[in-house]
Amino acid sequence: MRAPVPGANPRRTLAGLAAWVGLAAAAAATAGCSDPSEELASSDPAVAVEALRACRTSAGDDVADKVARAVARPEPAVAAEAVRSLGRMRNPRAVRTLIRIASSAAEPRATVRREAVVQLGRRRDDPDAVAALRQAVQADADPRVRAAAATGLGWRRSPADVPLLLEVAETDADPMVQACAVSAVERWVGLRFRYDPHASPDARRRVLEQVREMAMRTTGGPSKGHPEERGADEAIEP
């Protein structure tokens, strides 16, 4: 490093040195890592995961497509990270990919579908994402996916989802899904009903009747009768 020139302005000297250091740091940071998406195909899962995290801030379609292709990788950690990265990308194509992944016809791995459903739950104002959550909570074969979909609908706190969530709480065969559906309704109602999915059928039915009564009173819908006896106002698709 050259010594300061005698008589030079100290402020200008320091400013020039700071600018030089900044340029050197920027050059060092970009050396060898111009585009993180280039590392998505790395055979090293750790490298691929770091590249996926670096791609989250991109809004380009080309990067979204590369991240989507990484979902198909066999390593569970890479596939899950790819779905999470799609969920954080502000790109319509990424959302469409998540909706496709959430379907069991497109993605056979339940853990990957569940992650896609979790990310779709963050898109509470996207009607296509909400439709995918409603489909998953009713039709997915894995209870973990259905439970995640119920939770995602609950965070919307929308009265339009209450009839469907009540149906799920009353008819789903899995206790975990039942509990998640009840919790989702509780978020809308603002009350706790102490629903125990492992209690006796009679005890569960009594609590579910209380949940339905309060939820329908809040939303203004009908509250009496069994699911098969209720009218069109409580259709599964509100």
Backbone as CSV, one residue per row, in Angstrom:
resi,resn,N_x,N_y,N_z,CA_x,CA_y,CA_z,C_x,C_y,C_z
1,MET,0.862,-1.195,0.000,0.000,0.000,0.000,0.890,1.235,0.000
2,ARG,0.548,2.181,-0.868,1.346,3.393,-0.963,1.110,4.263,0.263
3,ALA,2.173,4.877,0.721,2.087,5.784,1.861,1.359,7.047,1.454
4,PRO,0.629,7.688,2.365,-0.067,8.948,2.052,0.905,9.988,1.524
5,VAL,0.473,10.716,0.559,1.305,11.762,-0.038,1.338,12.960,0.904
6,PRO,2.551,13.473,1.214,2.645,14.622,2.115,1.845,15.791,1.573
7,GLY,1.088,16.417,2.423,0.313,17.582,2.047,-1.032,17.278,1.437
8,ALA,-1.334,15.961,1.235,-2.629,15.602,0.655,-3.741,15.808,1.664
9,ASN,-4.954,16.009,1.153,-6.119,16.189,2.018,-6.436,14.863,2.701
10,PRO,-6.383,14.809,4.062,-6.622,13.530,4.762,-8.002,12.964,4.485
11,ARG,-9.017,13.818,4.380,-10.361,13.322,4.143,-10.479,12.659,2.780
12,ARG,-9.854,13.286,1.760,-9.902,12.679,0.436,-9.137,11.368,0.394
13,THR,-8.030,11.334,1.122,-7.244,10.101,1.166,-8.051,8.972,1.782
14,LEU,-8.738,9.239,2.900,-9.549,8.215,3.567,-10.732,7.807,2.700
15,ALA,-11.350,8.765,2.026,-12.484,8.447,1.166,-12.056,7.558,0.013
16,GLY,-10.885,7.878,-0.567,-10.399,7.047,-1.658,-10.053,5.646,-1.206
17,LEU,-9.464,5.545,0.000,-9.120,4.232,0.537,-10.376,3.416,0.798
18,ALA,-11.417,4.057,1.348,-12.668,3.350,1.628,-13.314,2.853,0.337
19,ALA,-13.266,3.689,-0.708,-13.845,3.273,-1.980,-13.093,2.091,-2.556
20,TRP,-11.765,2.126,-2.438,-10.965,1.011,-2.955,-11.266,-0.281,-2.210
21,VAL,-11.395,-0.180,-0.888,-11.703,-1.363,-0.086,-13.070,-1.925,-0.465
22,GLY,-14.052,-1.036,-0.698,-15.387,-1.486,-1.077,-15.389,-2.214,-2.404
23,LEU,-14.653,-1.674,-3.381,-14.572,-2.336,-4.674,-13.884,-3.686,-4.571
24,ALA,-12.828,-3.752,-3.767,-12.108,-5.012,-3.600,-12.998,-6.065,-2.944
25,ALA,-13.787,-5.646,-1.952,-14.667,-6.589,-1.271,-15.753,-7.101,-2.213
26,ALA,-16.293,-6.209,-3.034,-17.332,-6.621,-3.983,-16.772,-7.602,-4.998
27,ALA,-15.527,-7.330,-5.462,-14.917,-8.237,-6.427,-14.667,-9.601,-5.812
28,ALA,-14.231,-9.620,-4.552,-13.979,-10.895,-3.880,-15.268,-11.659,-3.659
29,ALA,-16.360,-10.945,-3.364,-17.630,-11.619,-3.080,-18.229,-12.258,-4.320
30,THR,-17.979,-11.635,-5.484,-18.577,-12.159,-6.713,-17.669,-13.118,-7.451
31,ALA,-16.432,-13.229,-7.046,-15.497,-14.101,-7.748,-15.929,-15.552,-7.603
32,GLY,-16.176,-16.240,-8.718,-16.476,-17.652,-8.686,-17.897,-17.972,-8.305
33,CYS,-18.803,-17.010,-8.083,-20.176,-17.325,-7.688,-21.114,-16.322,-8.334
34,SER,-21.044,-16.202,-9.673,-21.809,-15.184,-10.377,-23.308,-15.444,-10.318
35,ASP,-23.731,-16.682,-10.454,-25.147,-17.009,-10.481,-25.382,-18.227,-9.594
36,PRO,-26.065,-18.050,-8.446,-26.254,-19.205,-7.547,-27.069,-20.316,-8.185
37,SER,-27.929,-19.991,-9.164,-28.737,-21.041,-9.776,-27.886,-22.043,-10.550
38,GLU,-26.648,-21.646,-10.889,-25.763,-22.570,-11.590,-25.352,-23.740,-10.708
39,GLU,-25.464,-23.564,-9.389,-25.074,-24.626,-8.467,-26.237,-25.535,-8.078
40,LEU,-27.435,-25.298,-8.622,-28.584,-26.104,-8.233,-28.455,-27.562,-8.661
41,ALA,-27.688,-27.808,-9.710,-27.511,-29.176,-10.196,-26.302,-29.867,-9.586
42,SER,-25.695,-29.241,-8.585,-24.504,-29.840,-7.962,-24.837,-31.210,-7.372
43,SER,-23.899,-32.124,-7.503,-24.086,-33.459,-6.928,-23.954,-33.453,-5.416
44,ASP,-23.443,-32.368,-4.857,-23.319,-32.230,-3.414,-24.613,-31.617,-2.872
45,PRO,-25.390,-32.360,-2.085,-26.662,-31.816,-1.575,-26.492,-30.533,-0.783
46,ALA,-25.398,-30.419,-0.028,-25.181,-29.216,0.769,-24.994,-27.994,-0.121
47,VAL,-24.280,-28.155,-1.217,-24.079,-27.048,-2.156,-25.405,-26.672,-2.805
48,ALA,-26.188,-27.670,-3.179,-27.479,-27.406,-3.803,-28.425,-26.672,-2.850
49,VAL,-28.416,-27.062,-1.577,-29.287,-26.407,-0.592,-28.902,-24.945,-0.426
50,GLU,-27.613,-24.660,-0.338,-27.173,-23.271,-0.202,-27.534,-22.461,-1.445
51,ALA,-27.422,-23.069,-2.610,-27.790,-22.370,-3.841,-29.288,-22.077,-3.867
52,LEU,-30.097,-23.013,-3.387,-31.540,-22.792,-3.341,-31.885,-21.624,-2.421
53,ARG,-31.222,-21.541,-1.293,-31.477,-20.435,-0.369,-31.074,-19.101,-0.993
54,ALA,-30.010,-19.115,-1.792,-29.562,-17.881,-2.425,-30.501,-17.447,-3.548
55,CYS,-31.282,-18.382,-4.074,-32.176,-18.063,-5.186,-33.520,-17.505,-4.721
56,ARG,-33.759,-17.473,-3.429,-35.079,-17.064,-2.932,-35.440,-15.635,-3.299
57,THR,-34.435,-14.791,-3.434,-34.723,-13.375,-3.715,-34.927,-13.108,-5.202
58,SER,-34.755,-14.117,-6.038,-34.918,-13.911,-7.470,-36.394,-13.914,-7.842
59,ALA,-36.748,-13.085,-8.818,-38.122,-13.043,-9.313,-38.217,-13.489,-10.766
60,GLY,-37.109,-13.992,-11.312,-37.087,-14.369,-12.720,-37.705,-15.734,-12.968
61,ASP,-38.352,-15.870,-14.124,-38.975,-17.139,-14.479,-37.937,-18.239,-14.667
62,ASP,-36.778,-17.883,-15.228,-35.768,-18.912,-15.482,-35.260,-19.526,-14.185
63,VAL,-35.052,-18.689,-13.168,-34.594,-19.208,-11.872,-35.705,-20.017,-11.214
64,ALA,-36.936,-19.542,-11.316,-38.059,-20.288,-10.743,-38.164,-21.673,-11.365
65,ASP,-37.919,-21.758,-12.662,-37.974,-23.059,-13.335,-36.846,-23.974,-12.855
66,LYS,-35.667,-23.417,-12.652,-34.546,-24.227,-12.167,-34.813,-24.739,-10.751
67,VAL,-35.374,-23.866,-9.911,-35.706,-24.284,-8.547,-36.787,-25.363,-8.584
68,ALA,-37.760,-25.218,-9.472,-38.823,-26.211,-9.592,-38.254,-27.570,-9.991
69,ARG,-37.271,-27.579,-10.877,-36.669,-28.847,-11.280,-35.933,-29.510,-10.123
70,ALA,-35.420,-28.701,-9.205,-34.706,-29.270,-8.050,-35.643,-30.028,-7.117
71,VAL,-36.951,-29.757,-7.190,-37.902,-30.482,-6.349,-37.882,-31.967,-6.672
72,ALA,-37.574,-32.322,-7.898,-37.585,-33.719,-8.322,-36.357,-34.490,-7.860
73,ARG,-35.397,-33.819,-7.257,-34.192,-34.531,-6.811,-34.541,-35.530,-5.720
74,PRO,-33.809,-36.653,-5.655,-34.171,-37.710,-4.692,-33.802,-37.393,-3.250
75,GLU,-32.874,-36.435,-3.035,-32.478,-36.117,-1.661,-33.604,-35.350,-0.965
76,PRO,-34.134,-35.876,0.137,-35.256,-35.208,0.813,-34.943,-33.771,1.224
77,ALA,-33.724,-33.525,1.700,-33.375,-32.177,2.149,-33.377,-31.190,0.983
78,VAL,-32.897,-31.612,-0.165,-32.855,-30.733,-1.335,-34.267,-30.469,-1.844
79,ALA,-35.077,-31.519,-1.931,-36.446,-31.352,-2.424,-37.248,-30.412,-1.521
80,ALA,-37.128,-30.604,-0.200,-37.866,-29.754,0.736,-37.385,-28.313,0.664
81,GLU,-36.075,-28.107,0.535,-35.543,-26.749,0.452,-35.983,-26.075,-0.845
82,ALA,-36.091,-26.850,-1.908,-36.564,-26.283,-3.169,-38.007,-25.788,-3.031
83,VAL,-38.836,-26.555,-2.338,-40.229,-26.136,-2.142,-40.285,-24.883,-1.274
84,ARG,-39.478,-24.856,-0.221,-39.456,-23.661,0.633,-38.985,-22.436,-0.146
85,SER,-38.010,-22.623,-1.015,-37.521,-21.499,-1.816,-38.594,-21.006,-2.774
86,LEU,-39.344,-21.918,-3.368,-40.447,-21.506,-4.233,-41.479,-20.697,-3.447
87,GLY,-41.710,-21.110,-2.209,-42.673,-20.402,-1.387,-42.269,-18.988,-1.055
88,ARG,-40.984,-18.692,-1.087,-40.494,-17.351,-0.744,-40.198,-16.495,-1.965
89,MET,-40.351,-17.071,-3.137,-40.104,-16.316,-4.366,-41.358,-15.542,-4.752
90,ARG,-41.187,-14.266,-5.091,-42.298,-13.435,-5.543,-42.455,-13.596,-7.044
91,ASN,-42.964,-14.758,-7.418,-43.076,-15.079,-8.832,-44.330,-15.923,-9.042
92,PRO,-45.240,-15.507,-9.912,-46.465,-16.284,-10.129,-46.199,-17.714,-10.579
93,ARG,-45.121,-17.898,-11.331,-44.812,-19.243,-11.789,-44.439,-20.144,-10.604
94,ALA,-43.789,-19.588,-9.608,-43.448,-20.372,-8.421,-44.703,-20.831,-7.694
95,VAL,-45.708,-19.954,-7.612,-46.966,-20.332,-6.954,-47.656,-21.442,-7.730
96,ARG,-47.689,-21.336,-9.042,-48.317,-22.383,-9.860,-47.600,-23.720,-9.666
97,THR,-46.288,-23.669,-9.520,-45.542,-24.899,-9.289,-45.894,-25.503,-7.936
98,LEU,-46.029,-24.666,-6.913,-46.420,-25.165,-5.598,-47.791,-25.830,-5.647
99,ILE,-48.709,-25.239,-6.375,-50.045,-25.818,-6.493,-49.977,-27.187,-7.155
100,ARG,-49.141,-27.301,-8.175,-48.991,-28.596,-8.836,-48.360,-29.611,-7.892
101,ILE,-47.348,-29.210,-7.140,-46.668,-30.129,-6.227,-47.610,-30.597,-5.127
102,ALA,-48.539,-29.737,-4.716,-49.456,-30.098,-3.636,-50.409,-31.212,-4.023
103,SER,-50.509,-31.510,-5.290,-51.391,-32.575,-5.758,-50.672,-33.920,-5.711
104,SER,-51.311,-34.917,-5.118,-50.683,-36.239,-5.025,-50.487,-36.874,-6.392
105,ALA,-51.264,-36.439,-7.395,-51.083,-36.981,-8.740,-49.770,-36.527,-9.347
106,ALA,-49.256,-35.378,-8.889,-48.022,-34.834,-9.450,-46.800,-35.150,-8.587
107,GLU,-46.987,-35.318,-7.279,-45.866,-35.537,-6.361,-46.198,-36.702,-5.421
108,PRO,-45.519,-37.843,-5.581,-45.839,-39.013,-4.757,-45.335,-38.936,-3.319
109,ARG,-44.374,-38.047,-3.040,-43.800,-37.983,-1.687,-44.649,-37.073,-0.800
110,ALA,-45.203,-37.673,0.253,-46.088,-36.914,1.134,-45.351,-35.783,1.838
111,THR,-44.088,-35.991,2.195,-43.352,-34.938,2.888,-43.169,-33.707,2.002
112,VAL,-42.993,-33.930,0.708,-42.839,-32.811,-0.221,-44.181,-32.121,-0.429
113,ARG,-45.249,-32.909,-0.552,-46.577,-32.302,-0.691,-46.921,-31.476,0.547
114,ARG,-46.584,-31.993,1.710,-46.886,-31.251,2.937,-46.158,-29.909,2.946
115,GLU,-44.893,-29.901,2.537,-44.145,-28.644,2.504,-44.765,-27.669,1.508
116,ALA,-45.239,-28.193,0.385,-45.895,-27.322,-0.595,-47.174,-26.731,-0.009
117,VAL,-47.929,-27.528,0.732,-49.156,-27.037,1.355,-48.835,-25.978,2.406
118,VAL,-47.776,-26.194,3.175,-47.362,-25.200,4.167,-47.042,-23.874,3.488
119,GLN,-46.326,-23.924,2.384,-45.965,-22.696,1.681,-47.191,-22.035,1.045
120,LEU,-48.129,-22.823,0.556,-49.351,-22.247,0.007,-50.170,-21.563,1.097
121,GLY,-50.054,-22.050,2.323,-50.746,-21.407,3.429,-50.263,-19.993,3.685
122,ARG,-49.077,-19.654,3.205,-48.557,-18.290,3.333,-49.176,-17.354,2.300
123,ARG,-49.826,-17.917,1.281,-50.450,-17.116,0.213,-51.948,-17.001,0.493
124,ARG,-52.291,-16.383,1.584,-53.677,-16.389,2.050,-54.619,-15.609,1.160
125,ASP,-54.084,-14.704,0.346,-54.923,-13.880,-0.505,-54.947,-14.355,-1.953
126,ASP,-54.294,-15.469,-2.218,-54.260,-16.004,-3.577,-55.371,-17.041,-3.718
127,PRO,-56.398,-16.771,-4.532,-57.527,-17.714,-4.628,-57.129,-19.095,-5.129
128,ASP,-56.132,-19.175,-6.012,-55.695,-20.481,-6.504,-55.000,-21.274,-5.400
129,ALA,-54.211,-20.587,-4.574,-53.559,-21.259,-3.457,-54.592,-21.759,-2.455
130,VAL,-55.603,-20.947,-2.177,-56.660,-21.351,-1.241,-57.419,-22.554,-1.795
131,ALA,-57.695,-22.557,-3.085,-58.383,-23.696,-3.694,-57.560,-24.976,-3.554
132,ALA,-56.239,-24.853,-3.685,-55.379,-26.022,-3.521,-55.397,-26.526,-2.085
133,LEU,-55.451,-25.613,-1.118,-55.546,-26.022,0.287,-56.858,-26.757,0.550
134,ARG,-57.941,-26.252,0.000,-59.240,-26.898,0.197,-59.269,-28.282,-0.430
135,GLN,-58.637,-28.401,-1.580,-58.568,-29.705,-2.219,-57.742,-30.677,-1.386
136,ALA,-56.608,-30.207,-0.885,-55.718,-31.084,-0.116,-56.352,-31.541,1.188
137,VAL,-57.061,-30.653,1.876,-57.629,-31.014,3.174,-58.729,-32.062,3.021
138,GLN,-59.313,-32.155,1.837,-60.364,-33.129,1.606,-59.868,-34.416,0.971
139,ALA,-58.882,-34.321,0.098,-58.597,-35.443,-0.795,-57.241,-36.096,-0.621
140,ASP,-56.275,-35.427,0.025,-54.946,-36.028,0.090,-54.983,-37.306,0.937
141,ALA,-54.247,-38.307,0.499,-54.261,-39.600,1.191,-53.472,-39.584,2.487
142,ASP,-52.569,-38.623,2.659,-51.715,-38.601,3.847,-52.272,-37.625,4.880
143,PRO,-52.485,-38.077,6.110,-53.049,-37.179,7.128,-52.162,-35.992,7.455
144,ARG,-50.853,-36.124,7.279,-49.970,-34.993,7.561,-50.223,-33.848,6.588
145,VAL,-50.527,-34.197,5.353,-50.823,-33.167,4.352,-52.175,-32.534,4.656
146,ARG,-53.161,-33.354,4.983,-54.491,-32.815,5.295,-54.435,-31.911,6.522
147,ALA,-53.663,-32.309,7.529,-53.539,-31.491,8.735,-52.885,-30.152,8.423
148,ALA,-51.849,-30.165,7.595,-51.188,-28.911,7.221,-52.129,-28.015,6.431
149,ALA,-52.956,-28.612,5.585,-53.916,-27.815,4.812,-54.961,-27.187,5.722
150,ALA,-55.439,-27.945,6.703,-56.406,-27.390,7.659,-55.797,-26.229,8.430
151,THR,-54.558,-26.382,8.837,-53.881,-25.306,9.562,-53.722,-24.071,8.677
152,GLY,-53.356,-24.275,7.421,-53.214,-23.150,6.506,-54.519,-22.404,6.300
153,LEU,-55.618,-23.141,6.179,-56.924,-22.487,6.051,-57.282,-21.741,7.329
154,GLY,-56.900,-22.293,8.467,-57.197,-21.627,9.732,-56.502,-20.292,9.873
155,TRP,-55.283,-20.192,9.384,-54.566,-18.920,9.495,-55.183,-17.838,8.630
156,ARG,-56.022,-18.224,7.650,-56.728,-17.204,6.854,-57.796,-16.498,7.670
157,ARG,-58.327,-17.208,8.664,-59.408,-16.660,9.493,-60.560,-16.135,8.639
158,SER,-60.973,-16.940,7.680,-62.047,-16.539,6.784,-63.312,-17.326,7.109
159,PRO,-64.448,-16.651,7.246,-65.692,-17.379,7.495,-66.066,-18.316,6.349
160,ALA,-65.551,-18.040,5.152,-65.853,-18.896,4.007,-65.295,-20.302,4.179
161,ASP,-64.257,-20.468,5.016,-63.634,-21.772,5.212,-64.261,-22.561,6.355
162,VAL,-65.076,-21.918,7.172,-65.591,-22.571,8.379,-66.433,-23.807,8.070
163,PRO,-67.389,-23.768,7.136,-68.177,-24.983,6.871,-67.312,-26.182,6.478
164,LEU,-66.319,-25.946,5.625,-65.448,-27.043,5.217,-64.646,-27.574,6.399
165,LEU,-64.099,-26.679,7.213,-63.309,-27.117,8.364,-64.159,-27.901,9.360
166,LEU,-65.414,-27.503,9.526,-66.305,-28.257,10.403,-66.560,-29.650,9.844
167,GLU,-66.746,-29.754,8.551,-66.941,-31.061,7.923,-65.721,-31.953,8.145
168,VAL,-64.530,-31.364,7.986,-63.302,-32.133,8.187,-63.193,-32.591,9.636
169,ALA,-63.499,-31.700,10.571,-63.426,-32.058,11.989,-64.380,-33.189,12.331
170,GLU,-65.509,-33.239,11.661,-66.532,-34.232,11.977,-66.364,-35.542,11.227
171,THR,-65.716,-35.513,10.068,-65.725,-36.709,9.218,-64.347,-37.297,8.939
172,ASP,-63.269,-36.544,9.125,-61.954,-37.105,8.815,-61.643,-38.243,9.777
173,ALA,-61.018,-39.295,9.256,-60.749,-40.485,10.066,-59.530,-40.334,10.959
174,ASP,-58.712,-39.320,10.744,-57.471,-39.186,11.509,-57.627,-38.173,12.639
175,PRO,-57.296,-38.543,13.886,-57.443,-37.616,15.016,-56.619,-36.346,14.875
176,MET,-55.432,-36.446,14.283,-54.594,-35.268,14.120,-55.254,-34.259,13.186
177,VAL,-55.841,-34.743,12.104,-56.519,-33.857,11.168,-57.739,-33.230,11.835
178,GLN,-58.488,-34.023,12.585,-59.645,-33.498,13.306,-59.230,-32.339,14.216
179,ALA,-58.164,-32.569,14.990,-57.709,-31.541,15.932,-57.264,-30.279,15.213
180,CYS,-56.571,-30.419,14.084,-56.118,-29.243,13.331,-57.305,-28.481,12.759
181,ALA,-58.339,-29.194,12.316,-59.522,-28.522,11.789,-60.248,-27.760,12.888
182,VAL,-60.362,-28.372,14.073,-61.003,-27.680,15.196,-60.192,-26.445,15.586
183,SER,-58.877,-26.574,15.645,-58.030,-25.429,15.983,-58.198,-24.305,14.968
184,ALA,-58.357,-24.674,13.695,-58.549,-23.661,12.660,-59.858,-22.902,12.878
185,VAL,-60.916,-23.616,13.261,-62.186,-22.952,13.549,-62.060,-22.089,14.798
186,GLU,-61.326,-22.569,15.775,-61.128,-21.799,17.006,-60.469,-20.460,16.716
187,ARG,-59.545,-20.433,15.761,-58.899,-19.156,15.428,-59.921,-18.148,14.918
188,TRP,-60.903,-18.639,14.164,-61.914,-17.726,13.653,-62.877,-17.303,14.761
189,VAL,-63.323,-18.262,15.576,-64.299,-17.964,16.612,-63.673,-17.169,17.750
190,GLY,-62.391,-17.456,18.037,-61.720,-16.791,19.150,-61.968,-17.455,20.481
191,LEU,-62.344,-18.744,20.466,-62.599,-19.492,21.695,-61.876,-20.827,21.648
192,ARG,-61.603,-21.376,22.823,-61.027,-22.698,22.949,-62.084,-23.661,23.453
193,PHE,-62.196,-24.819,22.793,-63.230,-25.778,23.166,-62.678,-27.036,23.833
194,ARG,-61.364,-27.116,23.995,-60.725,-28.270,24.643,-61.114,-29.573,23.951
195,TYR,-61.013,-29.572,22.643,-61.339,-30.775,21.878,-60.206,-31.779,21.998
196,ASP,-60.534,-32.991,22.405,-59.556,-34.065,22.548,-59.849,-35.122,21.493
197,PRO,-59.010,-35.222,20.457,-59.278,-36.203,19.398,-59.182,-37.643,19.866
198,HIS,-58.622,-37.865,21.040,-58.484,-39.227,21.557,-59.559,-39.564,22.592
199,ALA,-60.495,-38.653,22.810,-61.585,-38.931,23.738,-62.576,-39.911,23.107
200,SER,-63.571,-40.301,23.862,-64.586,-41.227,23.356,-65.388,-40.557,22.240
201,PRO,-66.011,-41.372,21.375,-66.821,-40.775,20.296,-67.916,-39.845,20.815
202,ASP,-68.551,-40.215,21.921,-69.608,-39.352,22.463,-69.035,-38.018,22.945
203,ALA,-67.887,-38.063,23.625,-67.274,-36.822,24.117,-66.846,-35.934,22.959
204,ARG,-66.288,-36.534,21.919,-65.884,-35.736,20.756,-67.098,-35.111,20.078
205,ARG,-68.172,-35.890,19.968,-69.363,-35.374,19.312,-69.946,-34.187,20.070
206,ARG,-69.935,-34.270,21.403,-70.499,-33.173,22.190,-69.696,-31.887,21.988
207,VAL,-68.366,-32.019,21.981,-67.538,-30.830,21.784,-67.713,-30.291,20.372
208,LEU,-67.787,-31.182,19.387,-67.960,-30.731,18.009,-69.296,-30.020,17.815
209,GLU,-70.315,-30.465,18.543,-71.600,-29.764,18.481,-71.463,-28.341,19.023
210,GLN,-70.685,-28.191,20.082,-70.449,-26.846,20.629,-69.673,-25.988,19.630
211,VAL,-68.655,-26.593,19.003,-67.854,-25.862,18.019,-68.737,-25.404,16.864
212,ARG,-69.555,-26.327,16.337,-70.425,-25.977,15.218,-71.427,-24.900,15.623
213,GLU,-72.027,-25.053,16.792,-73.031,-24.086,17.232,-72.438,-22.681,17.303
214,MET,-71.255,-22.565,17.918,-70.642,-21.249,18.053,-70.173,-20.710,16.699
215,ALA,-69.599,-21.589,15.870,-69.100,-21.145,14.576,-70.235,-20.675,13.687
216,MET,-71.318,-21.413,13.656,-72.440,-21.024,12.812,-73.140,-19.784,13.351
217,ARG,-73.140,-19.649,14.665,-73.713,-18.433,15.236,-72.886,-17.219,14.831
218,THR,-71.570,-17.408,14.777,-70.683,-16.305,14.423,-70.791,-15.948,12.946
219,THR,-70.889,-16.986,12.091,-70.931,-16.746,10.656,-72.342,-16.487,10.148
220,GLY,-73.345,-16.772,10.976,-74.713,-16.538,10.552,-75.331,-17.680,9.781
221,GLY,-74.675,-18.861,9.785,-75.195,-20.015,9.063,-75.993,-20.924,9.960
222,PRO,-76.627,-21.979,9.407,-77.384,-22.929,10.207,-76.468,-23.736,11.102
223,SER,-76.959,-24.168,12.241,-76.099,-24.846,13.200,-76.622,-26.185,13.642
224,LYS,-77.824,-26.571,13.294,-78.385,-27.820,13.764,-78.335,-28.880,12.672
225,GLY,-78.422,-30.128,13.106,-78.543,-31.234,12.183,-77.220,-31.899,11.882
226,HIS,-77.296,-33.121,11.375,-76.118,-33.873,11.005,-75.597,-33.377,9.666
227,PRO,-74.344,-33.713,9.304,-73.781,-33.202,8.050,-74.645,-33.500,6.837
228,GLU,-75.226,-34.718,6.765,-75.999,-35.065,5.583,-77.357,-34.379,5.547
229,GLU,-77.771,-33.778,6.694,-79.066,-33.131,6.760,-78.985,-31.626,6.528
230,ARG,-77.755,-31.066,6.521,-77.642,-29.622,6.407,-77.791,-29.189,4.959
231,GLY,-78.206,-27.975,4.742,-78.563,-27.510,3.422,-77.411,-26.924,2.655
232,ALA,-77.758,-26.257,1.544,-76.755,-25.747,0.616,-75.920,-24.651,1.203
233,ASP,-76.420,-23.991,2.251,-75.641,-22.899,2.851,-74.361,-23.408,3.477
234,GLU,-74.275,-24.725,3.714,-73.083,-25.274,4.341,-72.370,-26.239,3.395
235,ALA,-72.413,-25.963,2.137,-71.705,-26.816,1.178,-70.217,-26.758,1.438
236,ILE,-69.545,-27.808,1.028,-68.106,-27.894,1.300,-67.370,-26.771,0.598
237,GLU,-67.774,-26.424,-0.617,-67.133,-25.334,-1.335,-67.996,-24.084,-1.171
238,PRO,-67.685,-23.207,-0.201,-68.515,-22.018,0.049,-68.437,-21.040,-1.116
